[in-house]
Amino acid sequence: MASSAEVPLVPVTVLTGFLGSGKTTLLNHILTAKHGKKIAVIENEFGDVGIDDMLLQKNTKMQSDEEIIEMMNGCICCTVRQDLITVLSKLAKRVASGKLKLDGIVIETTGLADPAPVAQTFFVDDAVKAFARLDGIVTLIDAKHIELHLDEEKPEGAENEAVEQVAFADRILLNKTDLVPEAELPAIEERLRKLNPSATIFRCEKGQVDPKDLIGISSFDLRKTLDMDPEFLNTDGEHEHDTSVSSVAITENVPLDFGLVQDWIGGLLQNKGTDLYRMKGVLNVQHATQKFVYHAVHMIFNGEFEDWEPDEPRETKLVFIGKNIDAAALKADFAACVASEENLAKKRDALRFKVGDRVECSMAGGMRQAGEVVQLLWRDEEMEQGQVCPYKVKLDEGGVTWAPVDEDDCIRREEAGGSSKKQKTATA
């Protein structure tokens, strides 16, 4: 039988970081970088609907030397840790049979995972120990929100996962530095060093770090870990999450009205942003040839249209993770965004003007022109994807225009007695 010296153990990188820190972005960077390594990715999401696996599969297809093995739902540090052992065992069998060559494995944990029980797996399970070694724990930090999460008060007995993720890191990636004034970064780094003096800190934007600084670094030190946590190898220890934190997953096959969705998400960000750790989704939008992919961290939102994959189902998938989420209300409000006849009729009825009403429209140069509403909820193929305008207006001077929003700054009722066909818009 070959000895461990003859068969090198496969190095494993545990990629952790609080919700919204940029783990999937970093993984996509690793998948598309030209490093020539065969890397297996094991992904974990907190919730019943996977979004990140779809976003990663695209780049996996671009670089055939890497593959995503499995996406597991739940917290990898507790409910599905046995699943992790099972996945690693399957990989070990493929490597032993000669069907698979691996230069490394990356395990992406959910943002609510304590990395300690994950790392523990590589020291307490004999089959795993014979196949793989823990190479390092890499923690991504959202520079914009890290102090909010470090300071968060947890219920008695519940761990602060953000603190644990920093404390166990071998490499800390201070990500999203473009969202924080540079003068504030040294104070953030000092706070991280107080929690973990030995970890190397890299500043980055959008997870742009050389993969050689993350994979094959031989940085995990069991002795140092035991000094910090003498109970590290105790498999009977309890791991308790904050029970006020939960996830809500939504799927829908009927296309959505983009305007209704934008208004709904905008309201969530404004009114619930502090408690919403993470939002992400893929939207199937009416009047759009592409899917709309978005993600948000607290009140910071990013989204764009992207091509559907050839075999990808045209459906909407959303995941919300946060504190004190009212799942029933969230699902009901989402249902009001579906582009059904009932919802579109309600949207039409809520408009201020009807067909035949006299209005004044804001035009280029700060001028207003009078005209008549001739159509409600108007869509023209020259408009942006998903866009439907409240009004189509026939102008008295000839031609037509459209009002993108139902607000006085854009369109207002014609003044009593009529108005001049060209009127300067009032300025403050």
Secondary structure, 3 states (H helix, E strand, C coil): CCCCCCCCCEEEEEEEECCCCCHHHHHHHHHHCCCCCCEEEEEEECCCCCCHHHHHHHHHHHCCCEEEEEEEECCCCCCCHHHHHHHHHHHHHHHHCCCCCCCEEEEECCCCCCHHHHHHHHHHCHHHHHHEEEEEEEEEEECCCHHHHHCCCCCCCCCCHHHHHHHCCCEEEEECHHHCCHHHHHHHHHHHHHHCCCCEEEECCCCCCCHHHCCCCCCCCHHHHHHHCCCCCCCCCCCCCCCCEEEEEEEECCCECHHHHHHHHHHHHHHHCCCEEEEEEEECECCCCCEEEEEEECCEEEEEEECCCCCCCCCEEEEEEEECCCHHHHHHHHHCCECCHHHHHHHHHCCCCCCCCEEEEECHHHEEEEEEEEEEEECCCCCCCCCCEEEEEEECCCCEEEECCCCCCCEEECCCCCCCCCEECCCC
